Amino acid sequence: MTFVIVGGGPTSVEFAGELSDFIKKDMKKWFPELYLESKVKIVEVGKELLSTFGKDIQKYVRRHMLKNNVEVITELGVKEVRRNE
């Protein structure tokens, strides 16, 4: 079960963090079989998440996302979303 968040702005970054926390804490406890299959990815067309913020915040957020098993994919745009792909 993979969650893909499109966009690397403040709302997307916050949502990715909250979703990751939910998976690690609540899903692991309530639905262990789903926990093992869960992934969170955030896709941003630019070079960094939070592109309107300073470099220090961008670096901090990237490290925080990776530490919490959120895959960060940059410099990739999303043109289409298809079910089961």
N, CA, C and O atoms as a CHARMM CRD file, in Angstrom:
* protein
*
  340
    1    1 MET  N      0.85300  -1.14900   0.00000 PROA 1      0.00000
    2    1 MET  CA     0.00000   0.00000   0.00000 PROA 1      0.00000
    3    1 MET  C      0.91000   1.22600   0.00000 PROA 1      0.00000
    4    1 MET  O      1.61100   1.48700   0.97800 PROA 1      0.00000
    5    2 THR  N      0.89600   1.96500  -1.08600 PROA 2      0.00000
    6    2 THR  CA     1.77400   3.12400  -1.23700 PROA 2      0.00000
    7    2 THR  C      0.94900   4.38900  -1.32100 PROA 2      0.00000
    8    2 THR  O     -0.00400   4.47500  -2.09500 PROA 2      0.00000
    9    3 PHE  N      1.32600   5.37500  -0.51100 PROA 3      0.00000
   10    3 PHE  CA     0.70600   6.69700  -0.53600 PROA 3      0.00000
   11    3 PHE  C      1.66500   7.63400  -1.25200 PROA 3      0.00000
   12    3 PHE  O      2.82000   7.77200  -0.84700 PROA 3      0.00000
   13    4 VAL  N      1.19400   8.27700  -2.31500 PROA 4      0.00000
   14    4 VAL  CA     2.02100   9.22000  -3.06200 PROA 4      0.00000
   15    4 VAL  C      1.41800  10.60500  -2.89300 PROA 4      0.00000
   16    4 VAL  O      0.25300  10.83400  -3.21800 PROA 4      0.00000
   17    5 ILE  N      2.22500  11.52300  -2.38200 PROA 5      0.00000
   18    5 ILE  CA     1.80600  12.90200  -2.17300 PROA 5      0.00000
   19    5 ILE  C      2.48000  13.73300  -3.24600 PROA 5      0.00000
   20    5 ILE  O      3.70400  13.72100  -3.38000 PROA 5      0.00000
   21    6 VAL  N      1.67200  14.45400  -4.01000 PROA 6      0.00000
   22    6 VAL  CA     2.19800  15.23800  -5.12900 PROA 6      0.00000
   23    6 VAL  C      2.34000  16.68800  -4.68900 PROA 6      0.00000
   24    6 VAL  O      1.37500  17.32400  -4.26500 PROA 6      0.00000
   25    7 GLY  N      3.54800  17.19100  -4.79800 PROA 7      0.00000
   26    7 GLY  CA     3.83500  18.57200  -4.42400 PROA 7      0.00000
   27    7 GLY  C      4.67000  18.61600  -3.16500 PROA 7      0.00000
   28    7 GLY  O      4.45500  17.83000  -2.24200 PROA 7      0.00000
   29    8 GLY  N      5.61600  19.52700  -3.12400 PROA 8      0.00000
   30    8 GLY  CA     6.52800  19.61800  -1.98900 PROA 8      0.00000
   31    8 GLY  C      6.41000  20.90100  -1.20800 PROA 8      0.00000
   32    8 GLY  O      7.39200  21.38800  -0.64800 PROA 8      0.00000
   33    9 GLY  N      5.20100  21.45600  -1.16600 PROA 9      0.00000
   34    9 GLY  CA     4.96700  22.66700  -0.39100 PROA 9      0.00000
   35    9 GLY  C      4.67800  22.35800   1.06900 PROA 9      0.00000
   36    9 GLY  O      4.71500  21.19800   1.47900 PROA 9      0.00000
   37   10 PRO  N      4.39100  23.39200   1.85800 PROA 10     0.00000
   38   10 PRO  CA     4.17300  23.20500   3.29800 PROA 10     0.00000
   39   10 PRO  C      3.05800  22.21400   3.64700 PROA 10     0.00000
   40   10 PRO  O      3.23400  21.39400   4.54800 PROA 10     0.00000
   41   11 THR  N      1.94000  22.27000   2.97200 PROA 11     0.00000
   42   11 THR  CA     0.82800  21.37500   3.28100 PROA 11     0.00000
   43   11 THR  C      1.19700  19.92800   2.97600 PROA 11     0.00000
   44   11 THR  O      0.91000  19.03100   3.76900 PROA 11     0.00000
   45   12 SER  N      1.82700  19.70200   1.84000 PROA 12     0.00000
   46   12 SER  CA     2.23900  18.34400   1.46000 PROA 12     0.00000
   47   12 SER  C      3.27200  17.77800   2.41600 PROA 12     0.00000
   48   12 SER  O      3.19500  16.60700   2.78900 PROA 12     0.00000
   49   13 VAL  N      4.22700  18.58500   2.81300 PROA 13     0.00000
   50   13 VAL  CA     5.27400  18.14400   3.72600 PROA 13     0.00000
   51   13 VAL  C      4.66800  17.80900   5.08700 PROA 13     0.00000
   52   13 VAL  O      5.01400  16.79300   5.69100 PROA 13     0.00000
   53   14 GLU  N      3.77100  18.65600   5.56600 PROA 14     0.00000
   54   14 GLU  CA     3.09600  18.39700   6.84600 PROA 14     0.00000
   55   14 GLU  C      2.28100  17.10900   6.77100 PROA 14     0.00000
   56   14 GLU  O      2.33100  16.28500   7.68400 PROA 14     0.00000
   57   15 PHE  N      1.53600  16.93800   5.69200 PROA 15     0.00000
   58   15 PHE  CA     0.72000  15.73700   5.52800 PROA 15     0.00000
   59   15 PHE  C      1.59400  14.48300   5.47500 PROA 15     0.00000
   60   15 PHE  O      1.25400  13.46700   6.08000 PROA 15     0.00000
   61   16 ALA  N      2.70800  14.54800   4.76100 PROA 16     0.00000
   62   16 ALA  CA     3.61500  13.39900   4.67200 PROA 16     0.00000
   63   16 ALA  C      4.14200  13.02500   6.05600 PROA 16     0.00000
   64   16 ALA  O      4.22800  11.84400   6.39100 PROA 16     0.00000
   65   17 GLY  N      4.48600  14.01000   6.84200 PROA 17     0.00000
   66   17 GLY  CA     4.97200  13.74500   8.19200 PROA 17     0.00000
   67   17 GLY  C      3.90400  13.12400   9.07500 PROA 17     0.00000
   68   17 GLY  O      4.17100  12.16700   9.80200 PROA 17     0.00000
   69   18 GLU  N      2.69300  13.66700   9.01400 PROA 18     0.00000
   70   18 GLU  CA     1.59300  13.13700   9.82100 PROA 18     0.00000
   71   18 GLU  C      1.21400  11.71700   9.38400 PROA 18     0.00000
   72   18 GLU  O      0.95100  10.85400  10.22100 PROA 18     0.00000
   73   19 LEU  N      1.19000  11.49000   8.09700 PROA 19     0.00000
   74   19 LEU  CA     0.86000  10.15700   7.58100 PROA 19     0.00000
   75   19 LEU  C      1.91900   9.14400   8.00400 PROA 19     0.00000
   76   19 LEU  O      1.59200   8.02100   8.39000 PROA 19     0.00000
   77   20 SER  N      3.16700   9.53500   7.93300 PROA 20     0.00000
   78   20 SER  CA     4.25400   8.66600   8.37000 PROA 20     0.00000
   79   20 SER  C      4.11500   8.32600   9.85400 PROA 20     0.00000
   80   20 SER  O      4.28800   7.17300  10.25000 PROA 20     0.00000
   81   21 ASP  N      3.80300   9.32300  10.66500 PROA 21     0.00000
   82   21 ASP  CA     3.59100   9.07900  12.09900 PROA 21     0.00000
   83   21 ASP  C      2.42600   8.12700  12.32800 PROA 21     0.00000
   84   21 ASP  O      2.51800   7.21600  13.15000 PROA 21     0.00000
   85   22 PHE  N      1.33300   8.33500  11.60200 PROA 22     0.00000
   86   22 PHE  CA     0.16800   7.46400  11.72300 PROA 22     0.00000
   87   22 PHE  C      0.54200   6.01300  11.40700 PROA 22     0.00000
   88   22 PHE  O      0.15100   5.09100  12.12200 PROA 22     0.00000
   89   23 ILE  N      1.29500   5.82900  10.33800 PROA 23     0.00000
   90   23 ILE  CA     1.68900   4.48100   9.92800 PROA 23     0.00000
   91   23 ILE  C      2.58100   3.84400  10.99900 PROA 23     0.00000
   92   23 ILE  O      2.37000   2.69000  11.37300 PROA 23     0.00000
   93   24 LYS  N      3.57900   4.59300  11.49500 PROA 24     0.00000
   94   24 LYS  CA     4.52600   4.04500  12.46500 PROA 24     0.00000
   95   24 LYS  C      3.88100   3.73500  13.80800 PROA 24     0.00000
   96   24 LYS  O      4.22200   2.73900  14.44500 PROA 24     0.00000
   97   25 LYS  N      2.96500   4.56900  14.23500 PROA 25     0.00000
   98   25 LYS  CA     2.40100   4.40500  15.57500 PROA 25     0.00000
   99   25 LYS  C      1.07400   3.65300  15.55700 PROA 25     0.00000
  100   25 LYS  O      0.95100   2.59000  16.16600 PROA 25     0.00000
  101   26 ASP  N      0.09600   4.19600  14.86900 PROA 26     0.00000
  102   26 ASP  CA    -1.25800   3.64800  14.93400 PROA 26     0.00000
  103   26 ASP  C     -1.45700   2.43300  14.04300 PROA 26     0.00000
  104   26 ASP  O     -1.98500   1.41500  14.49100 PROA 26     0.00000
  105   27 MET  N     -1.04300   2.52900  12.79500 PROA 27     0.00000
  106   27 MET  CA    -1.24500   1.41300  11.87900 PROA 27     0.00000
  107   27 MET  C     -0.45900   0.18800  12.33700 PROA 27     0.00000
  108   27 MET  O     -0.94800  -0.93800  12.24900 PROA 27     0.00000
  109   28 LYS  N      0.74600   0.40900  12.82100 PROA 28     0.00000
  110   28 LYS  CA     1.55800  -0.70900  13.30100 PROA 28     0.00000
  111   28 LYS  C      0.83500  -1.45400  14.42400 PROA 28     0.00000
  112   28 LYS  O      0.88800  -2.68100  14.51000 PROA 28     0.00000
  113   29 LYS  N      0.16600  -0.69400  15.27400 PROA 29     0.00000
  114   29 LYS  CA    -0.55000  -1.27900  16.41400 PROA 29     0.00000
  115   29 LYS  C     -1.86800  -1.94000  15.99000 PROA 29     0.00000
  116   29 LYS  O     -2.15600  -3.06600  16.39700 PROA 29     0.00000
  117   30 TRP  N     -2.65800  -1.25100  15.18400 PROA 30     0.00000
  118   30 TRP  CA    -4.00600  -1.70200  14.84400 PROA 30     0.00000
  119   30 TRP  C     -4.06200  -2.64000  13.64600 PROA 30     0.00000
  120   30 TRP  O     -4.87800  -3.56200  13.60500 PROA 30     0.00000
  121   31 PHE  N     -3.18600  -2.39700  12.66900 PROA 31     0.00000
  122   31 PHE  CA    -3.19400  -3.17400  11.42000 PROA 31     0.00000
  123   31 PHE  C     -1.77700  -3.59900  11.04800 PROA 31     0.00000
  124   31 PHE  O     -1.24100  -3.12900  10.04400 PROA 31     0.00000
  125   32 PRO  N     -1.16500  -4.47000  11.82800 PROA 32     0.00000
  126   32 PRO  CA     0.24200  -4.82400  11.57300 PROA 32     0.00000
  127   32 PRO  C      0.48600  -5.40100  10.18400 PROA 32     0.00000
  128   32 PRO  O      1.56400  -5.21200   9.62100 PROA 32     0.00000
  129   33 GLU  N     -0.49200  -6.09900   9.62600 PROA 33     0.00000
  130   33 GLU  CA    -0.30300  -6.67100   8.28700 PROA 33     0.00000
  131   33 GLU  C     -0.23200  -5.57900   7.21700 PROA 33     0.00000
  132   33 GLU  O      0.45800  -5.74700   6.21100 PROA 33     0.00000
  133   34 LEU  N     -0.93500  -4.46800   7.42200 PROA 34     0.00000
  134   34 LEU  CA    -0.86200  -3.34400   6.48000 PROA 34     0.00000
  135   34 LEU  C      0.38200  -2.49500   6.72100 PROA 34     0.00000
  136   34 LEU  O      0.96100  -1.94100   5.78700 PROA 34     0.00000
  137   35 TYR  N      0.77700  -2.40400   7.96800 PROA 35     0.00000
  138   35 TYR  CA     1.96500  -1.62000   8.31400 PROA 35     0.00000
  139   35 TYR  C      3.18600  -2.08200   7.52100 PROA 35     0.00000
  140   35 TYR  O      3.95500  -1.27000   7.00600 PROA 35     0.00000
  141   36 LEU  N      3.34300  -3.37900   7.43400 PROA 36     0.00000
  142   36 LEU  CA     4.51100  -3.92900   6.74400 PROA 36     0.00000
  143   36 LEU  C      4.52200  -3.60800   5.25200 PROA 36     0.00000
  144   36 LEU  O      5.58200  -3.61300   4.62600 PROA 36     0.00000
  145   37 GLU  N      3.36300  -3.33100   4.68500 PROA 37     0.00000
  146   37 GLU  CA     3.25100  -3.05700   3.25100 PROA 37     0.00000
  147   37 GLU  C      3.13700  -1.57300   2.92900 PROA 37     0.00000
  148   37 GLU  O      3.04500  -1.20700   1.75700 PROA 37     0.00000
  149   38 SER  N      3.14000  -0.71300   3.94100 PROA 38     0.00000
  150   38 SER  CA     2.87200   0.71200   3.73200 PROA 38     0.00000
  151   38 SER  C      4.13000   1.50400   3.41400 PROA 38     0.00000
  152   38 SER  O      5.18300   1.31700   4.02300 PROA 38     0.00000
  153   39 LYS  N      3.98400   2.39700   2.43900 PROA 39     0.00000
  154   39 LYS  CA     5.07300   3.29000   2.04300 PROA 39     0.00000
  155   39 LYS  C      4.48900   4.68000   1.82400 PROA 39     0.00000
  156   39 LYS  O      3.33000   4.82800   1.43800 PROA 39     0.00000
  157   40 VAL  N      5.30600   5.69100   2.07500 PROA 40     0.00000
  158   40 VAL  CA     4.92000   7.07800   1.80300 PROA 40     0.00000
  159   40 VAL  C      5.98400   7.67100   0.88600 PROA 40     0.00000
  160   40 VAL  O      7.18300   7.57000   1.14600 PROA 40     0.00000
  161   41 LYS  N      5.51300   8.29000  -0.19200 PROA 41     0.00000
  162   41 LYS  CA     6.40900   8.96500  -1.13100 PROA 41     0.00000
  163   41 LYS  C      5.88400  10.37200  -1.35100 PROA 41     0.00000
  164   41 LYS  O      4.67300  10.58900  -1.38300 PROA 41     0.00000
  165   42 ILE  N      6.78700  11.32500  -1.50200 PROA 42     0.00000
  166   42 ILE  CA     6.40900  12.69000  -1.83700 PROA 42     0.00000
  167   42 ILE  C      7.15300  13.07600  -3.11100 PROA 42     0.00000
  168   42 ILE  O      8.37300  12.93900  -3.19400 PROA 42     0.00000
  169   43 VAL  N      6.41100  13.55800  -4.09700 PROA 43     0.00000
  170   43 VAL  CA     6.96000  13.87300  -5.41500 PROA 43     0.00000
  171   43 VAL  C      6.88800  15.38200  -5.63100 PROA 43     0.00000
  172   43 VAL  O      5.82700  15.98900  -5.48200 PROA 43     0.00000
  173   44 GLU  N      8.02000  15.97800  -5.98000 PROA 44     0.00000
  174   44 GLU  CA     8.10500  17.42700  -6.20000 PROA 44     0.00000
  175   44 GLU  C      8.80400  17.69500  -7.52700 PROA 44     0.00000
  176   44 GLU  O      9.85500  17.12000  -7.81100 PROA 44     0.00000
  177   45 VAL  N      8.22200  18.56200  -8.32900 PROA 45     0.00000
  178   45 VAL  CA     8.78300  18.87700  -9.64200 PROA 45     0.00000
  179   45 VAL  C     10.08700  19.68400  -9.52700 PROA 45     0.00000
  180   45 VAL  O     10.93800  19.61300 -10.41400 PROA 45     0.00000
  181   46 GLY  N     10.24300  20.43900  -8.45300 PROA 46     0.00000
  182   46 GLY  CA    11.45300  21.23700  -8.25200 PROA 46     0.00000
  183   46 GLY  C     12.59800  20.42100  -7.67700 PROA 46     0.00000
  184   46 GLY  O     12.50200  19.20600  -7.50800 PROA 46     0.00000
  185   47 LYS  N     13.70100  21.13400  -7.37800 PROA 47     0.00000
  186   47 LYS  CA    14.88900  20.45600  -6.87000 PROA 47     0.00000
  187   47 LYS  C     14.79000  20.11400  -5.38900 PROA 47     0.00000
  188   47 LYS  O     15.46400  19.19300  -4.92700 PROA 47     0.00000
  189   48 GLU  N     13.97700  20.82600  -4.64500 PROA 48     0.00000
  190   48 GLU  CA    13.87300  20.60700  -3.20200 PROA 48     0.00000
  191   48 GLU  C     12.43600  20.76300  -2.73500 PROA 48     0.00000
  192   48 GLU  O     11.62200  21.42300  -3.38100 PROA 48     0.00000
  193   49 LEU  N     12.14200  20.14600  -1.60400 PROA 49     0.00000
  194   49 LEU  CA    10.88300  20.39200  -0.92100 PROA 49     0.00000
  195   49 LEU  C     10.94500  21.80100  -0.33100 PROA 49     0.00000
  196   49 LEU  O     12.03000  22.31400  -0.05500 PROA 49     0.00000
  197   50 LEU  N      9.79800  22.41700  -0.14000 PROA 50     0.00000
  198   50 LEU  CA     9.70900  23.75800   0.45700 PROA 50     0.00000
  199   50 LEU  C     10.61600  24.75800  -0.25700 PROA 50     0.00000
  200   50 LEU  O     11.42800  25.43700   0.37300 PROA 50     0.00000
  201   51 SER  N     10.46800  24.83700  -1.56200 PROA 51     0.00000
  202   51 SER  CA    11.37100  25.65100  -2.38000 PROA 51     0.00000
  203   51 SER  C     11.33600  27.14400  -2.04800 PROA 51     0.00000
  204   51 SER  O     12.28400  27.85700  -2.37700 PROA 51     0.00000
  205   52 THR  N     10.28900  27.63300  -1.41400 PROA 52     0.00000
  206   52 THR  CA    10.22100  29.06100  -1.06600 PROA 52     0.00000
  207   52 THR  C     10.85900  29.35300   0.28700 PROA 52     0.00000
  208   52 THR  O     10.91600  30.51000   0.70300 PROA 52     0.00000
  209   53 PHE  N     11.33800  28.32700   0.97700 PROA 53     0.00000
  210   53 PHE  CA    11.98700  28.49100   2.27700 PROA 53     0.00000
  211   53 PHE  C     13.50500  28.47200   2.11300 PROA 53     0.00000
  212   53 PHE  O     14.01300  28.17600   1.03200 PROA 53     0.00000
  213   54 GLY  N     14.21300  28.78300   3.16700 PROA 54     0.00000
  214   54 GLY  CA    15.66800  28.80600   3.14900 PROA 54     0.00000
  215   54 GLY  C     16.27500  27.41200   3.01400 PROA 54     0.00000
  216   54 GLY  O     15.62700  26.40200   3.29200 PROA 54     0.00000
  217   55 LYS  N     17.51500  27.38400   2.58700 PROA 55     0.00000
  218   55 LYS  CA    18.22900  26.10800   2.36000 PROA 55     0.00000
  219   55 LYS  C     18.33400  25.26400   3.63000 PROA 55     0.00000
  220   55 LYS  O     18.23600  24.03800   3.56500 PROA 55     0.00000
  221   56 ASP  N     18.53100  25.90600   4.78700 PROA 56     0.00000
  222   56 ASP  CA    18.65400  25.14800   6.03200 PROA 56     0.00000
  223   56 ASP  C     17.36300  24.38200   6.33500 PROA 56     0.00000
  224   56 ASP  O     17.41000  23.22200   6.74300 PROA 56     0.00000
  225   57 ILE  N     16.23800  25.01500   6.14100 PROA 57     0.00000
  226   57 ILE  CA    14.95000  24.34900   6.38000 PROA 57     0.00000
  227   57 ILE  C     14.74300  23.23100   5.36200 PROA 57     0.00000
  228   57 ILE  O     14.25400  22.15600   5.71000 PROA 57     0.00000
  229   58 GLN  N     15.10900  23.47800   4.11900 PROA 58     0.00000
  230   58 GLN  CA    14.97300  22.44600   3.08500 PROA 58     0.00000
  231   58 GLN  C     15.79800  21.20600   3.44800 PROA 58     0.00000
  232   58 GLN  O     15.31300  20.08100   3.32900 PROA 58     0.00000
  233   59 LYS  N     17.03000  21.41100   3.88500 PROA 59     0.00000
  234   59 LYS  CA    17.89200  20.28800   4.26700 PROA 59     0.00000
  235   59 LYS  C     17.33300  19.54900   5.48100 PROA 59     0.00000
  236   59 LYS  O     17.33800  18.31900   5.52900 PROA 59     0.00000
  237   60 TYR  N     16.85400  20.31000   6.45400 PROA 60     0.00000
  238   60 TYR  CA    16.28200  19.70700   7.65400 PROA 60     0.00000
  239   60 TYR  C     15.07300  18.83500   7.29300 PROA 60     0.00000
  240   60 TYR  O     14.95100  17.70600   7.76900 PROA 60     0.00000
  241   61 VAL  N     14.19000  19.36300   6.45400 PROA 61     0.00000
  242   61 VAL  CA    12.98300  18.62900   6.07300 PROA 61     0.00000
  243   61 VAL  C     13.34200  17.36800   5.30800 PROA 61     0.00000
  244   61 VAL  O     12.74500  16.31800   5.54500 PROA 61     0.00000
  245   62 ARG  N     14.28800  17.44300   4.40800 PROA 62     0.00000
  246   62 ARG  CA    14.69000  16.25400   3.65000 PROA 62     0.00000
  247   62 ARG  C     15.23300  15.17400   4.59200 PROA 62     0.00000
  248   62 ARG  O     14.86400  14.00500   4.48000 PROA 62     0.00000
  249   63 ARG  N     16.10400  15.56700   5.51200 PROA 63     0.00000
  250   63 ARG  CA    16.64600  14.60100   6.47900 PROA 63     0.00000
  251   63 ARG  C     15.53000  14.00400   7.33700 PROA 63     0.00000
  252   63 ARG  O     15.51200  12.80100   7.59700 PROA 63     0.00000
  253   64 HSD  N     14.60900  14.85100   7.76900 PROA 64     0.00000
  254   64 HSD  CA    13.49700  14.38700   8.59800 PROA 64     0.00000
  255   64 HSD  C     12.61600  13.39600   7.83000 PROA 64     0.00000
  256   64 HSD  O     12.18900  12.38500   8.38800 PROA 64     0.00000
  257   65 MET  N     12.34700  13.67800   6.57300 PROA 65     0.00000
  258   65 MET  CA    11.52500  12.78000   5.76200 PROA 65     0.00000
  259   65 MET  C     12.22700  11.42800   5.59700 PROA 65     0.00000
  260   65 MET  O     11.60300  10.38000   5.76800 PROA 65     0.00000
  261   66 LEU  N     13.49400  11.45000   5.27100 PROA 66     0.00000
  262   66 LEU  CA    14.22900  10.19800   5.07400 PROA 66     0.00000
  263   66 LEU  C     14.31800   9.39400   6.37600 PROA 66     0.00000
  264   66 LEU  O     14.19500   8.16900   6.37200 PROA 66     0.00000
  265   67 LYS  N     14.53200  10.09700   7.47500 PROA 67     0.00000
  266   67 LYS  CA    14.59100   9.44300   8.78600 PROA 67     0.00000
  267   67 LYS  C     13.26800   8.73600   9.12100 PROA 67     0.00000
  268   67 LYS  O     13.25300   7.71000   9.80200 PROA 67     0.00000
  269   68 ASN  N     12.17400   9.29900   8.63300 PROA 68     0.00000
  270   68 ASN  CA    10.85100   8.74500   8.91700 PROA 68     0.00000
  271   68 ASN  C     10.31200   7.89300   7.77100 PROA 68     0.00000
  272   68 ASN  O      9.10500   7.68400   7.65000 PROA 68     0.00000
  273   69 ASN  N     11.22600   7.40600   6.93500 PROA 69     0.00000
  274   69 ASN  CA    10.88700   6.48400   5.84000 PROA 69     0.00000
  275   69 ASN  C      9.92700   7.06300   4.80800 PROA 69     0.00000
  276   69 ASN  O      9.12900   6.33400   4.21800 PROA 69     0.00000
  277   70 VAL  N     10.00400   8.36600   4.59300 PROA 70     0.00000
  278   70 VAL  CA     9.25000   8.99800   3.51400 PROA 70     0.00000
  279   70 VAL  C     10.21700   9.16100   2.35000 PROA 70     0.00000
  280   70 VAL  O     11.21800   9.86900   2.45900 PROA 70     0.00000
  281   71 GLU  N      9.91400   8.51000   1.24800 PROA 71     0.00000
  282   71 GLU  CA    10.77700   8.61700   0.06900 PROA 71     0.00000
  283   71 GLU  C     10.52900   9.96600  -0.59600 PROA 71     0.00000
  284   71 GLU  O      9.39000  10.31000  -0.91200 PROA 71     0.00000
  285   72 VAL  N     11.59600  10.72500  -0.80700 PROA 72     0.00000
  286   72 VAL  CA    11.50700  12.04000  -1.44200 PROA 72     0.00000
  287   72 VAL  C     11.98500  11.91200  -2.87900 PROA 72     0.00000
  288   72 VAL  O     13.12200  11.51600  -3.13900 PROA 72     0.00000
  289   73 ILE  N     11.09800  12.25300  -3.80900 PROA 73     0.00000
  290   73 ILE  CA    11.42800  12.19900  -5.23500 PROA 73     0.00000
  291   73 ILE  C     11.32500  13.62200  -5.76500 PROA 73     0.00000
  292   73 ILE  O     10.24200  14.20800  -5.75700 PROA 73     0.00000
  293   74 THR  N     12.44000  14.18500  -6.22400 PROA 74     0.00000
  294   74 THR  CA    12.44100  15.55300  -6.73600 PROA 74     0.00000
  295   74 THR  C     12.76600  15.56900  -8.22300 PROA 74     0.00000
  296   74 THR  O     13.22600  14.58200  -8.79700 PROA 74     0.00000
  297   75 GLU  N     12.51400  16.70500  -8.81200 PROA 75     0.00000
  298   75 GLU  CA    12.74000  16.93500 -10.24000 PROA 75     0.00000
  299   75 GLU  C     11.96600  15.94700 -11.10200 PROA 75     0.00000
  300   75 GLU  O     12.45700  15.45300 -12.11700 PROA 75     0.00000
  301   76 LEU  N     10.74800  15.67700 -10.66900 PROA 76     0.00000
  302   76 LEU  CA     9.86700  14.78000 -11.40700 PROA 76     0.00000
  303   76 LEU  C      8.44500  15.30200 -11.28900 PROA 76     0.00000
  304   76 LEU  O      7.91800  15.46500 -10.18900 PROA 76     0.00000
  305   77 GLY  N      7.83800  15.55800 -12.42300 PROA 77     0.00000
  306   77 GLY  CA     6.46000  16.02400 -12.43100 PROA 77     0.00000
  307   77 GLY  C      5.48900  14.87100 -12.59800 PROA 77     0.00000
  308   77 GLY  O      5.83300  13.83200 -13.16200 PROA 77     0.00000
  309   78 VAL  N      4.28700  15.05900 -12.10800 PROA 78     0.00000
  310   78 VAL  CA     3.23900  14.05000 -12.24800 PROA 78     0.00000
  311   78 VAL  C      2.27000  14.53000 -13.31400 PROA 78     0.00000
  312   78 VAL  O      1.67800  15.60200 -13.18400 PROA 78     0.00000
  313   79 LYS  N      2.10800  13.74200 -14.36500 PROA 79     0.00000
  314   79 LYS  CA     1.20800  14.09900 -15.46500 PROA 79     0.00000
  315   79 LYS  C     -0.12500  13.38900 -15.36400 PROA 79     0.00000
  316   79 LYS  O     -1.14800  13.89300 -15.82600 PROA 79     0.00000
  317   80 GLU  N     -0.10600  12.20200 -14.74900 PROA 80     0.00000
  318   80 GLU  CA    -1.31500  11.39000 -14.72600 PROA 80     0.00000
  319   80 GLU  C     -1.26600  10.45000 -13.51800 PROA 80     0.00000
  320   80 GLU  O     -0.20200   9.98400 -13.11000 PROA 80     0.00000
  321   81 VAL  N     -2.42900  10.19500 -12.97400 PROA 81     0.00000
  322   81 VAL  CA    -2.54500   9.22400 -11.89000 PROA 81     0.00000
  323   81 VAL  C     -3.50000   8.13700 -12.34800 PROA 81     0.00000
  324   81 VAL  O     -4.62700   8.41500 -12.76000 PROA 81     0.00000
  325   82 ARG  N     -3.03500   6.89000 -12.27200 PROA 82     0.00000
  326   82 ARG  CA    -3.86200   5.76600 -12.68400 PROA 82     0.00000
  327   82 ARG  C     -3.99400   4.78800 -11.53900 PROA 82     0.00000
  328   82 ARG  O     -3.04800   4.56300 -10.78400 PROA 82     0.00000
  329   83 ARG  N     -5.14300   4.22400 -11.41900 PROA 83     0.00000
  330   83 ARG  CA    -5.41200   3.24900 -10.37300 PROA 83     0.00000
  331   83 ARG  C     -4.53100   2.02900 -10.53200 PROA 83     0.00000
  332   83 ARG  O     -4.33500   1.53600 -11.64300 PROA 83     0.00000
  333   84 ASN  N     -4.00500   1.54700  -9.43300 PROA 84     0.00000
  334   84 ASN  CA    -3.19600   0.32300  -9.37600 PROA 84     0.00000
  335   84 ASN  C     -1.87800   0.41000 -10.12000 PROA 84     0.00000
  336   84 ASN  O     -1.31800  -0.61800 -10.50000 PROA 84     0.00000
  337   85 GLU  N     -1.36800   1.61600 -10.33600 PROA 85     0.00000
  338   85 GLU  CA    -0.05500   1.75300 -10.99700 PROA 85     0.00000
  339   85 GLU  C      0.79800   2.72100 -10.22000 PROA 85     0.00000
  340   85 GLU  O      1.94000   2.98100 -10.60000 PROA 85     0.00000
